[in-house]
Each structure stands twice: as C-alpha cells, then as structure tokens.
Amino acid sequence: MSALSAIRSNWRVVMLVILLLLSVFALFVPGATVGDDSANVQSDGPTNLQYGIELDGGARIRAPVIGMTAEDAEFENKAQVERDVATELGIETIDVSASRTSDATTVEVFDENVSESEFESALAAANVTHGEIRNGVTADTRQTIVEVLDRKISESGLAGGTVTQSTTAGGERYIVVTAPNRDREELRSLIQSRGEVRIDALYPEQNNGSTEYRQELVLRGEDIDPASTVKQDERTGEYFVSVTVNNDEAANEMATTLDEAGFTNRQAFSNCQYDAQRENNTDPGYCLLTVVDNETVYGAGVRRDLATSWRPDGDFTRDPQFRMTANTQEEARNLHLSLQAGRLPAPLDFEQAQTQFVEPSLGDRFKTNSLITGIIAVIAVSLTVYLRYGNARVAAPMVVTALSEVVILLGFSAAIQYPLDLSVIAGFIAVIGTGVDDLIIIADGVMSEGDVNSSRIFQNRFRKAFWVIGAAAATTIVAMSPLAVLSLGQLQGFAIITILGVLVGVLVTRPAYGDILRALVTDR
Amino acid sequence: MVEIEVPEIDYTRYTNRQLAAIPLAVLAVALAILLGWYLFTGAPVDPGTAFTGGAELTIQTDQSEDAIRTAFDQEPSNVRSIRGEEDTYIVEFPPSDIGALESQADDAGFEVLSSSSTSPSFGSQAQTEALYGVVIAFVGMSVLAFAFFRTFVPSIAIVISAFSDIVIPLALMNVFGIDLTLGTIAALLMLIGYSVDSDILLNNHILRRSGEFYDSTYRAMRTGVTMTLTSISAMAVMAIVATLFGIDLLSDIGLILVFGLTADLMNTYMLNLSLLRWYKFEGVAR
C-alpha cells in the first residue's frame, strides 16, 4: 500500500489529527483566537481558554427593566407629552419617554411606583390616546440600555465584561451583565446609577428689592462630549473633565440663558462660594452646578474669559469648550464615565433580579476540583471499558478517541473565546460518556459476529452500527436543544457543549475510530 | 483478571407478563410517590432555590455551625458544610436582600466565597421554562423514535421506558431529599438522550437485523449493558468526587444519572424487551 492510498483510506483519521492539531494550536498559541476584541480579554494561565465567573471569580446580575409601555399612542409633540405625563405623575421627566419610530409610537414610563391606572389617567390628562398598556419597555429602550451599560462596563475598565439581553419562554425579558473579577456590589453600583448629568445655573435675582436665588437648566448630558481622559490642574491640583458642547443649538441656548442671567457681568466673574458638601448654601453667588442623578456634586464659578464668550458678540458657539471640575479624582472619573456612556434610559429592577458572585479564590478551587473530577471520571470509564474487553488494544483507542473529542471542544471554546463554566465541564463529562457509549457500539458491532476478514465485511458491519449511533445522536441533540435556546442561565453552556460534542463525535471522531479499529482487526 | 461479563439471561423462563410486571410496578410506585408529594406539598418534587427564589452564601470560617445560624438577621433555612473543604459552609436563606446578608457575614467575620440570589418571580419563570424544556425534549424524542421505527409497539416501547427512566429518578429525589435544581433538570434531559441509546440498540438488533430473537437480544444486551455500566461508573464517580468538593451542579447531575441509568437497565431489558417479544411473536402474527 502506498503512502497516498493509506492516507486516502484513512482520511477520517487524518481529519481527526488535523482537527486535534488545530485545537492544540487554538489552545496554546498566544493570540490564536478569533473571539471578540481580544484586547479586552486577558487570557489567564498557559492556555487561551476563557473562564466564566464560576471558575474565575466575578459577578453576574440578571435583572428586568422597570417600566410600562402604552402601545399605539397618538401625540403631536414628544417633549410636551413627556413633560405633561411626568408632571401629572409627579415624577422626573427622564422617567417618561415618548417615541415615534417607523413601526410604532409608544409612551413609556420608568417608575416602579406608578400603577397602570395612574399611568392611564396621566396619559388621558395629557390628551394622548393609546392602545394596550403592558408591563415592560420597548425593544429600542432595551437596546439603548444594553449599549449604555456596555460602554459603562468597558469604560470602567472591567476587562471581559459583557452585557446581553435574554428572554424567557414566558416572554419575560432580562438584561444580563457579567463582570469577571468584580464583586457584586461594585457591579451593582456601576449599573444602578442612571448617569444623568446636567449643568444648572444658580444665580441671584432681584425681585421687588429682595434677592432670590434661581436655579435653571443650561445644558444636558447628551449635549456634552467629554475629552478622552480625566486631567489634573497643575496649579490647583483639582481633577476635571474637559468638555465640548456637541451642537450649536445647545451652545447658543446655553450662552443666551447665561447672558440673560447675568453671568456675563463683571460682578459674576469667579464669584461662586458654593460647596456641595455643605447643607445650606445661602448666598453662593453665580455658580454652574454639576448635577448627577439629581444630586448636585459640584458648584463652580466662571472665569472672565469664558463668561465673556457668552455675550451676544462672544465666540462661545465657535469654540464651546470648558472644564467640569470635581471634588476628587474618583468623582471626576464617575462624571467622565456618565458623560461618556450616556444616560441609562430606564433603571433595572434589582428586587426581581438574579445575582451571582464568586470569589476568585473559590473559582480557582472549582477550576482545579472540576478538573480532578473530570479526570477521575475518565479513569472510571477507562477501567470499565478495559475490564469489559480485557484488551488494551481495543480499549485504549476508545479512551483516546473519546478524549480527543474533549480536546477538540476545548480548542473550539478557546478559539471562539467561549467562557468555560461548571455547566460546560459537566457537558464535557457528558460528551465523554456518550462518546465511549458509541465506540462500544462500534466495537461490538464489528467484532461480535465473528472474525473480520475483509474490509468489505468491516464496512458493512460498521455501517449497521453507525445507524444506531446516528439515531442516538439525533435524540440527544433533540433532547438538549430546548436548553440551548432557553435562558436557563447556567444550563445553556452545558447544552451547547453537549450538542457540539455529539456533532463532532458523529461527524469526525467516531468514524475515525472505525478506521483505527479496522486497522486493528482486519490486518492480522 | 477481573472481567466484566454480561450474563446471558434465559428469557424463555419468564412470560412477557412476568417480565413487564416488575418495571411497571416500580413505575407505579414512583408515580404514586410523585402524586402523593404533589398532594401534600403542591409540587411533585421539592423545587430548589433556583426555582422558588432565595439566597445562598458560601462562607469560610472557623466558627461553629450554631454561630453561623445566629450571625444573620434572617434565620438561614439550611446550613451545611462541604466535606472536602475545611471550614467551608453553604448557607441558604429564603428570598432576601443579598447585599445585606453579605455585609452581615462580613461583620460576623466570615469570608464570603460566593453568593447567589434569585427573586421569587425569577424562580417561577425558570420553573416554567424548565418544564417547557423537559416536555419539548420528551416530545421531540418520541417523535424521533416513531420516525426511526415506524411501527407502533417498538416505538411506544422506547417512549414508555424513557418516561419511566425520568419518573423513577424524580421519585427517588423525594426519597433522598434532593431538591430540583438546574443541575437535576440538565440530568433529566441527559437521561432522555442516554436512556434512549440502549433502547434503540435493542430495537435495532431485534427488528432490523437477521438472526434468532434470543441471539439478537443477547448481542444487544452485551453492548447495551456495557454502555450503561460505563456511564454509571463515570457518573457515580463524578457524583462522589463533586460532593466531596462541594460542586453541587456536578454532583446533582451525577446522582440523578446514576438513578436514571440504573432504572434504564431494568426498563430496557425487562419492559422494552417484553413488549418487543410480544410484538415479534404475537403482534406481528395478528
């Protein structure tokens, strides 16, 4: 037999070897992965394997969005409706959202204390006719939430964190946020804050001879673009974020409002004694307040050159830049994060959430222990098979073949950076189990009916045995597929790995074992 | 050397009725347990925290179990130690604020290794989903069984024995006090896949291959019993080791599969076989 024909008749083994080599490559060669933005993913240990929070430590929060939606709403002015409904319900305007897209017009309210009937009467008071009111928010809102949280997670340096949506079979929708190497409270406080930033002007006004203070909105967070990093003033040591107003309209409006409020007059320059830490600021002067989530975090005075640029003949709209200062570096970072990530359109309902947190040390322990568990399970399988056949020549290739399925699956997980969790480990053990079962079917099917003298007899028996394997594989896949699709958290990984393992087994490794077995039993 | 030899059973000594009686009786007992449980507790099996809602902390401390019980404002519903790890305990609570529990544990000087919480509404969602999952998997399997064999008796034999393979472990869960968890759901679904293997093998040998009935049966048994024993050994070892290490997910899966696969040995080679023999010798003749 020439080398070429040997390869041709054993092509299944060749394919198995190639797949194994590819898997080893994906597992051990640094950077040999195709997973999403690998800059974000630190691979730990000697392999490219990505571990989930159960094996690596970290936190996961799965929570529904707070909110109600009135479908098929009819209204003229979006902003007007939002204001009217919010006033009627006594809540903040940011907790009401009217939206008009190509296929739907809706009004949403994001406050857990608003009941359906209250919402209904508020809509009536705002002259909005509408269809059904349902629990939950619109797909657009959820998408924005996912995007904002995703930016928050990556901006805050949570390497490998992910934000996804999931839907249960009953139609409940959840936002799932996972952050490796973080504890639950850190993650929760990060995603709990709405991140609504605004700048208010606080200034004295003469009214019938007495002085009264007025607070007025001058700029919203969405009109502000922050610079890339937080900086420190060399002279004062204060931390600040340089910001630019990102549209002319907002810049104009800001300049006009502040000019009318008197900020452009000489007595207003650098005249602010506001202290956010103090309870009462009785006569603070002319201040720009940084308000985050309805809490004033900083009050700043305005220097002459900036203030004069707001005069009608000023050049603020051409160069609408200024600094937003903070008390501490951490506050400056939070401010930057909120400006960068944007405002969370609706809060998450932590009361209805599912949370999980694993300390990295426990994760490490699970990693080692589940590896040991897997190895012992493999030894148990090997022993049983060896005792049954009493022949290492039949048993050893079986165990090796079944293990190669696991290597291929591991290589695949590393290549796509699929995070390994306990359920995935359980899937691996299940794959070894079904794998060996099928190899036993092949071995018995081929050898039990007497000697195999020609490869035609072998092929014939192999094909018969393979029918059973195919049928069994099909049932396993059918049994596992609901889990792969449903959002039963941990079990998704288990189901996906089992299904993949069965596919790899039926298409590659089990046929390859047939070739090995043929070489063992026919060429005697 | 020790060798595993699958014994050749002389099936001619037993009637179909005798063969089927034992597995059917076991199935009936199992169903009775589930029904009784349902009548008394409102659920056929006790659902775990993943389905009812609740909180769980894994803590490390050298204090006593009693100290752990009193350290929290809320009385724990269960405290158990992990055998393989020193001074490590799993503490379970009814639904409560996990953040508060964590800080109480910190105040008491416990090191919190892991925590998880599930709200009741989340749990009931998961319950519905798990039920859908098992039902869809079972129906899918049944449809496939009928598609493979295209005759009623052999196909229904597979379906009945797979049903019994799931029901018996469920009843055993009540007997041994195991809660329904995500791990046990996974195991039940895996059972559908695993248990059908040996049934398909048996049907295939008897119906689709030439040869005498008892010869075919014995050949199928030799292969099938080896397969199931291999799986049982792997799962038993996994259940024991994972219990020692306190990895609940893996020990649940292992234990349920040991129950189910053992039940499968009985169901395949008594119930399924008797139905096939009846079909082969009497059913076809009709």
Interface residues (C-beta under 8 A of the other chain):
Chain A: R62 T168 A169 G170 E172 R184 E185 R188 E351 Q352 A353 Q354 T355 Q356 F357 V358 E359 S361 L362 R365 F366 N369 S370 I372 T373 I376 A377 V378 I379 A380 V381 L383 T384 V385 L387 R388 G390 L422 S423 I425 A426 I429 A430 I432 G433 T434 V436 D437 I440 I441 D444 G445 S448 E449 K464 W467 V468 A471 A472 A474 T475 T476 V478 A479 M480 S481 P482 L483 L486 S487 L488 G489 Q490 L491 F494 A495 T498
Chain B: M1 V2 E3 I4 T58 G84 E85 I98 G99 E102 E111 V112 L113 S114 S115 S116 S117 T118 S119 S121 F122 Q125 A126 T128 E129 A130 Y132 G133 I136 A137 F138 G140 M141 L144 A145 F148 L182 G183 I185 A186 L189 M190 I192 G193 Y194 V196 D197 I200 L201 N204 R208 R209 R219 R222 T223 T226 M227 L229 T230 S231 S233 A234 M235 A236 V237 M238 V241 A242 F245 I247 L249 L250 I253
